[in-house]
Amino acid sequence: MMPTSPLKTEEKAKNKKKFVGIVVSNKSQKTISVLVERQVQDSTYKKIVTKHRKFMAHDEEEVCQEGDLVEIEESRPISKRKAFCFKRIIRKKVEVTV
C-alpha cells in the first residue's frame, strides 16, 4: 500500500464543516453546547426562515463561557453526540451592569 501524500491529508482537512454559534451550556466537563442559527428561504412561500440546531463540541481547555460566540469544526466522533471540536472564540460575552 502506498503512503498518503501530505497534499491528500491537507485536502481532507479542508473538507471539514465549520460553524459559528453561541455557547448555550458549558456545564459538562470539556464539553460545550453550541446553538448554530442559519437563515434559509422557504421553498413554497419564499419567506426567510431562521433554522437552528445545537451541536455538542469538545473544549479541551474549558475556556468557553455561556454567551460566547465561537467557531467549531467537524472532527472524529468523540462520544455518542460529540463530533465537533472548539476552534476559537470570536467574541466574548458582553456583560452589562446597570
Buried (B, 14 or more C-beta within 10 A) or exposed (E): EEEEEEEEEEEEEEEEEEBBBBBEBBEEEBBBBBBBEEEEEEEEEEEEEEEEEEBBBBBEEEEBEEBBBBBBBBBEEBEEEBBBBBBEBEEEEEEEEE
